[in-house]
Amino acid sequence: MSAAHPTNFLLFLVLQLCFLSAATANEHDEHPLPTVHVINALPKSSKAMNVSCSSNNIDIGEQSLVNGEVYKWRVSQRKLHYCVAIWERFFASWHAFQPRRDGNHETLFWMVEEDGFFISWDKAKWVRKYRWETE
Ligand SMILES: *[C@@H]1O[C@H](CO)[C@@H](O)[C@H](O)[C@H]1NC(C)=O
């Protein structure tokens, strides 16, 4: 039965490697979470946009923003953050923070314009992800 020992040792090694990679994954999860900025870039002459956000059924708050104003908060848990916005006769709902998409960034920007919601992590490259809806 002495041949069983190297096999057990190998199994032990493989298990160790599994724990190691799990530990690495956990470290990754503890990466600092971003600050989310929602920037009102809607026409200056228009009315305020109201935004309210929540995560895991916890209300983060409601804000009324006019052109140029920014609503920001620090993400405190690696969970989906969901926001709704109302502006004049339009409404929108969007995922303000998605752990997989945004979890490894320090900052996250949403530029809200007439033609939609643009995401950026560096304020240089912007991608439209959502549009305003009407009834
Ligand atoms: C936005 O909120 C304010 C109060 O903070 C309210 O007076 C206004 O009617 C709201 N606007 C919309 C479009 O819901």
The ligand as an SDF file (V2000), in Angstrom:
LIG
                    3D

 14 14  0  0  0  0  0  0  0  0999 V2000
  -38.6880   65.7430   -8.5000 C   0  0  0  0  0  0  0  0  0  0  0  0
  -38.6800   65.8850   -7.0990 O   0  0  0  0  0  0  0  0  0  0  0  0
  -39.1830   67.1160   -6.6260 C   0  0  0  0  0  0  0  0  0  0  0  0
  -39.0520   67.1040   -5.1340 C   0  0  0  0  0  0  0  0  0  0  0  0
  -37.7490   66.8290   -4.7410 O   0  0  0  0  0  0  0  0  0  0  0  0
  -40.6060   67.3030   -7.0800 C   0  0  0  0  0  0  0  0  0  0  0  0
  -41.0620   68.5690   -6.6880 O   0  0  0  0  0  0  0  0  0  0  0  0
  -40.7080   67.1770   -8.6010 C   0  0  0  0  0  0  0  0  0  0  0  0
  -42.0380   67.2210   -8.9980 O   0  0  0  0  0  0  0  0  0  0  0  0
  -40.0860   65.8630   -9.0380 C   0  0  0  0  0  0  0  0  0  0  0  0
  -40.0670   65.8080  -10.5020 N   0  0  0  0  0  0  0  0  0  0  0  0
  -40.5330   64.7870  -11.1840 C   0  0  0  0  0  0  0  0  0  0  0  0
  -40.3970   64.8670  -12.6690 C   0  0  0  0  0  0  0  0  0  0  0  0
  -41.0300   63.8130  -10.6450 O   0  0  0  0  0  0  0  0  0  0  0  0
  1  2  1  0
  1 10  1  0
  2  3  1  0
  3  4  1  0
  3  6  1  0
  4  5  1  0
  6  7  1  0
  6  8  1  0
  8  9  1  0
  8 10  1  0
 10 11  1  0
 11 12  1  0
 12 13  1  0
 12 14  2  0
M  END
$$$$
